Amino acid sequence: MRYYSLNRQSETVDFRTATIAGQAPDGGLYFPETIPQFPAGFVEQLPHLEPAEVAYTVLAPYVGEAIPEAELRCICAETVNFPFPLVPVANGISALELFHGPTLAFKDVGARFMSRCLGYFSRSETRPVTVLVATSGDTGGAVASGFLGVPGVEVVILYPSGRVSPVQEQQLTALGQNVTALEIRGNFDDCQRLVKQAFRDQELMQQRRFTSANSINVARWLPQQVYYCYGVAQALAQTGKPPVVAVPSGNFGNLCAGLLAHVSGLPVARFVAACNANAVVPAYLTSGRYAAQPAVATLSNAMDVGDPSNFGRILELFGNEYPSIREKLSGYSVSDNETAATIRRVHQQTGYVLDPHGAVAYFALEHYLARNPEAAGVFLETAHPVKFPDVVEAATGREVAVPAELQTLMQQPKRSVVLAPAYEELREYLTGQLQESSVTA
Ligand SMILES: *Cc1c(COP(=O)(O)O)cnc(C)c1O
């Protein structure tokens, strides 16, 4: 498989180069030259296939010659070694739970696949590889856990001090080994600015090989197709008809992966792009015009994105034809009040505890089903509610219990290096002049 840049200035590359580079030299996103079709009978067999087999079947055409078959099968097995249950919540609505991975977020799937691919590629690198990421919460944890213990790769994560939840902070700071957490005395924008500045620092970039583990990386984007296959197979078995799938969206990588699986042959009646107040895509679906906006802060903060980076991939997938996009995709923007009220109401009526991101998708799906009552609805539950305890506990009036798998991690000591939001400090740290890790309680 070859990948071209959506800016169409750079040369095409293979999966290895696309994964290591993240973004094309012309600044564009990589996109596969052809969309492979699932093998005949694949959808019918899905309920009987092993998860690793499904992942291998979906991903092998995209990886091509870049990774030998035995190695790729191993990577696939490690990527999807946790369940993706479809749980009925209310009449005509089921949750596809994507939070049973090590950091309780759907990003585990992309991060695990990408880290193992990079680990394989780094075996033939002479310089050590450092993964440098800024996180507002979920991304960093999934990336850290994905790369934990991968030989030849160091991970440095910048997060805003005091602005991530306790579970998220433990997932960033308590792992140890090859993962270092830099606690920045600033906000998420500061963290992102520092990382961008580091990538522009030519002198620094020559010392080691830096990579961004960014959400636009093809190795994070493509494996997300796998759980759509599971979800749809379970929905078909339960209702006999292709479901309508609502996806809580920020950068739109997740939704775009679902669309990709659909174009490859997965039966889905329609997708619903569920957004919070950051609604540029729902606005595009209504008007046909796309206008990026500054991001605004909401309760579903992993979706606070004003210019979704994967939107270009959605356009490309539909040949830039607005009518074809509208045929497959509806959009809806959900306010913070509606999000909190949905968590409260669904908990009262069904006992199910939504996280704020799942609640946005739930509400958007209800809105769609009100006009299309015969449809079978599935929404993606992208994170465990314990990662957003303030919002969820305020809405339900109950404490969210920490799942057993997390108890040990919650007891580990936190280790972070506290830095001012100034580039000189980050640079000093990265060039090894600031070795001492400070331990905070
Ligand atoms: C990242 C994230 C999203 C948004 O996913 P995109 O692929 O960026 O659209 C939704 N929910 C949660 C919990 C997330 O962490």
The ligand as an SDF file (V2000), in Angstrom:
LIG
                    3D

 15 15  0  0  0  0  0  0  0  0999 V2000
  -10.1600   11.6540   21.8620 C   0  0  0  0  0  0  0  0  0  0  0  0
  -11.5180   11.4040   22.4010 C   0  0  0  0  0  0  0  0  0  0  0  0
  -12.6730   11.6030   21.6020 C   0  0  0  0  0  0  0  0  0  0  0  0
  -12.6140   12.1930   20.2040 C   0  0  0  0  0  0  0  0  0  0  0  0
  -12.0940   11.3000   19.2560 O   0  0  0  0  0  0  0  0  0  0  0  0
  -11.6370   11.8370   17.8100 P   0  0  0  0  0  0  0  0  0  0  0  0
  -11.1040   10.6570   17.1000 O   0  0  0  0  0  0  0  0  0  0  0  0
  -10.6110   12.9100   18.0590 O   0  0  0  0  0  0  0  0  0  0  0  0
  -12.8530   12.4110   17.1470 O   0  0  0  0  0  0  0  0  0  0  0  0
  -13.9090   11.2510   22.1280 C   0  0  0  0  0  0  0  0  0  0  0  0
  -14.0190   10.7700   23.3900 N   0  0  0  0  0  0  0  0  0  0  0  0
  -12.9430   10.5870   24.1910 C   0  0  0  0  0  0  0  0  0  0  0  0
  -13.1480   10.0580   25.5640 C   0  0  0  0  0  0  0  0  0  0  0  0
  -11.6600   10.8920   23.7210 C   0  0  0  0  0  0  0  0  0  0  0  0
  -10.5980   10.7030   24.5160 O   0  0  0  0  0  0  0  0  0  0  0  0
  1  2  1  0
  2  3  1  0
  2 14  2  0
  3  4  1  0
  3 10  2  0
  4  5  1  0
  5  6  1  0
  6  7  2  0
  6  8  1  0
  6  9  1  0
 10 11  1  0
 11 12  2  0
 12 13  1  0
 12 14  1  0
 14 15  1  0
M  END
$$$$
